[in-house]
Amino acid sequence: MFARIPLTALRTFESAARLASFRAAALELNVTPTAVSHQIRGLEQWLGILLFERVGRGVRLTEAGARLQRSLHGALLEIDRSLEALRPQAREHSLSLSTMPAFAALWLIPRLGRFYRRHPDIRVRIETSNALVDLQRDASLDLAIRCGPGEYPQLHQRFLMDERFAAYAAPQLLQRLPGTAELIGVGWERPLPGLPTWQSWAELAGEDWIHGATRRDYPDEHYALQAAIAGQGLVLASSVLVSDSLEAGLLRPYRAEISLPGERFLALCVPGRERQPAVRALLDWLEEEAAAVD
């Protein structure tokens, strides 16, 4: 039934498509670039379509090639996981997740113990970065959690939660408000369009003193919240990231009736990976935890 399927050529194609390079695929597969080119050419002839366009010294997937990559990656992943499950020593499952540093520190990691108690045989490796990762190219990553307005038509996605932005301060500072106070913000390396600002909050709240207040910026939301907890000023923060600090009484809302819409949090993976038991367990748990956030 499957005797005619060119498995070697398909494995070569998946590597070249994921890495966007015949040379890089040759290094990964421990063969020569000529051998990779030969396998790809044979597969194109077998299918009767072009899978790559030659662009300068590199290659780029055609529309048909991109379609094959999406389905093939998931199929090969299923085979790899099935073989791994058959090994006698495979008693613990692991998966890798990429997300933003502040979300990992302030929301994910404090809750992860509950996941481990429910699934003691699964271990989660967390990588943090504010930069977007290419899940289709980086096969070492199983999941990514991202917050923003982006669209991901090529990926499987689970909606987790929406955020809103409001002003928060340490309890001792709230006693001196309204009045003068330093404002705490995040000095992003690159401006994030659509993110609420102190100016937009002040216009909605009618707090004119905000415009003349001193502002202190920190390089990450985690640091900004820690500065607010220490009583250094008023912070404009995401309802998701501030939730644990509110529950612990470390921060309290200032003008709680004033809030601005933020972005949505999504869990993303390459189509097919969501069916893997460990990934499905983490996705279900994330959805459950997110639903409990006010």
N, C-alpha and C positions, 0 to 999 in steps of 0.2 A: 504493500500500500504506500509506504513512504520511501521505497527504494530509489526513486528518481530524484528525491529532494537533494539539492547540492548543499549539504550541511557545512562543509568547509568554506565554500564561497559565501554562504549566508553569515557565518561567524566572522569572516574577514570583512564583509560589508558592514556588519554592525559596529565593528571596531573603527573602521574608517569613517563611518557616518557620525559616530559619537565624538570622535576626536577631530573630525573635519580635516584629516590629513592622512594620505597614504603612508608617508614616512613614519608618523607617530603610530599608526596601526601596525606597521612592520616591527617597530620596537616592542610594542605590547605583545605581539604574537610571536616574536623571536624568529621572524623570517625576513627576507629582503624586500625592499620596496617594489622590485620587479615582480616578485611573487604575489604581492598584494594586488598590483595592477593587473596581473594575469587573471587572478581569481575574480576581480570585479568585472573585467571585460568578458570573461566566460559567463558570469551571471547575467550580465546585460544581454548577451547573445541568447542565452537560454530563455530569458523573459521576453526578449524582443523589444525592450525599451531602454532608454538611457536613465541611469540612476544618479550620475554625477555630471556636472558641467565643469570643464577645466577652465579655471580663472587665473590667468597669470601663472604663478608657480604653485598655486593651490587648487583645491577642488571645492565645489559647492553642490549640495543635494538639489536634484530636480524636484518638482512637485511629486512625481511618482516615487522618487527615492525617499523623500520625507515621509510619505505614507507608509512605505515598507519599513522604514526605521521604527516608526511608532508601534506597529504591530509586532515586529520582530523582537524589539527590545523586551517587551512584556513576555513574549513566548519563551525567549531564552532565559529570562529571569525565573519564570515558573519552573523550567527544567533544572536550573541551578539550585533553586530552593528545594525541589523535590529530591534531588540527589543528596543534598546536604542533610535532609531529614532522615535519609536511610542510613547514614553513617552511625555506627553504634555509639561513638563518643559525643554525638551531637545532642547534648542534654540541655544546653542553655542557648536560647535564641538571643541575638543582638541585632540592633538596628541603629542607624545614624540619623540624626535630625539636625537641620540647620535653622537657626532663628536669630533674632536680634539680641544683642547683649542685655539690654534693659529688660526685655520680655523674659529672657531666660532667668535673670537674677531675681526679678520682682514678682513673677507670676508662675512660671513653669517649674523651676527647681523647688520652691517651697511646697508645691503640691505633688511632686513626683513620688514621694514616699507612699502616697496612697495607691499609685499605680503599681509600685513594686510589691506592696502587700497583697494586691489582687493578682498580680502576675509575677511571682518570685522567680520564674524561669526566664524572664525577658530582661535584658539590660539595654539601656538607651545611652548611646554616645551622642553628646551634644556639642555641636560646633556653632560658634557665634560670630556673626558679621552683620554689619548694616548694609553691605553690598548684596545685590541680588545674586543668587547662584543659579547655574544652568543645570537643572536636574536631568535633562536629557543628555547632557554631555558628561556630567560627573556621576558615573554609576555607583560610586561609593556612598552616595547619599540616598537614603530611603524616603525621607520626608523633609519638607521645609514649612515653617510657619512664617507668614509674612503679613504685614499690615500696610495697606495702601490702596490706591485706586486702580491698580493694574489689572489687566485682563489676561487670563492664562488659558486660551482655548485648547492648547495642546496637552494640558495636564489635567489629571483627576483632581478635583478640589472639594473640600468640605468647608462650609461656612461655620465659623466658631462663634464670633460675637462682634458687635459694634462697640465702638468707644465714643465717649463724649469728653470734652475738655471743660474743666472748671477750675476755680481758684481754691487753693488749700494752704493752710498754715498750721504751725504747731499751736497747741492750745494756749500756751503762754503769750504768743504773739497776737492771737485773736482778741485778747482782752484790750489791746491798744488800737484796734481797728473799729470804724474807719479812721483813717489818719495816715500819716506818712509811714511808709515801710519800703524796704528794698524789694525789687522784683527779681525773681529767679527764673532763668530761661535756659535753653539749650542752644549752644553755638554750633549748629550743624556745619560740617565741612562744605556741603552743598545745600542751598536753600531747598526746602521741601514745599512745593506748590500746594496750596489748599490747606496747609496746616494752620490751625487757629493761632492768633497772635494776641499779645496783651492789648494792642490797639483795638482789635475787633471785640475783645472782651469788655474793654472800658466803654466803648460806644454802646454796647448792649446794656451794660450795667449802669451807665450814667455816672461813672466814677472819674471825675476830671483830674483828681490828684495823681492818677496813674501816669498821665502824660509827662509829669515832671519828676517822677520817681527814679532813683538810681537803679540800674539793672545789672545783675551779675549773671553771666552765662557760664555754663559748665559743658564739658564735651559730650556728656551722655545723660539721658533721662535718669538713670540710676543715681548719678552724682547730684543732679538737681534735686531729687526727692530727699536725699540724705542731707543736703544743705537746708532744705525746708524743715525737716524733722529736727535739726539742730537749732531752729529758731532764727535762721539767718534772713528769712524773708518770705514773701508770698509766692507760691509756685503755681503756674498754669500747667496742669498735668492731665494725663489720660485717666479716665475712670477705671480702666483695666489695670494699669500699672500701680495706681494708688490704692487699690481695693484692700490689700492686706494691711497697709499702714493705717487706713481708716478703721478697720476692724480691731486693730491693736490699740487704737486711741492715740497713735503717734501724730496723726494729722487730722484736721477737721475742715470741713468746707467753709469757705467764706462766701457769703451771698449764694447759698446752695441753689436758689431758684434760677441762677444765671449759669447756663452751660451752652457750649458750642459743639456742633457735630464734628466728629473725627472721621476715622476710617474703619474699615472692616478687617477683621483678622480671619485669615484663611489657612487651612492646612492643605498642602499641595504634594502630589507625587506623580511619577510617571504612570500612565494608565497601565493597569495590570498589577502594580505593587500593592494596591489597596486590598487585593484578595489574599495576600500573604498573611498568615495567622498573626504574626507579631505586629505587623503594620496595622492590620484591621483592629487588633486589640487596643493599640495606642490611639488610633483615630477615634474609636468609640469612646474611650476614656476622655480624650480631649474634648469631645463634643459634650459629654456629660458634665465635666468640670466647667466648661464655658457657659453652659446653661444655668449654672448656679450663681454666676456673677450678676449682681444687680445692675 
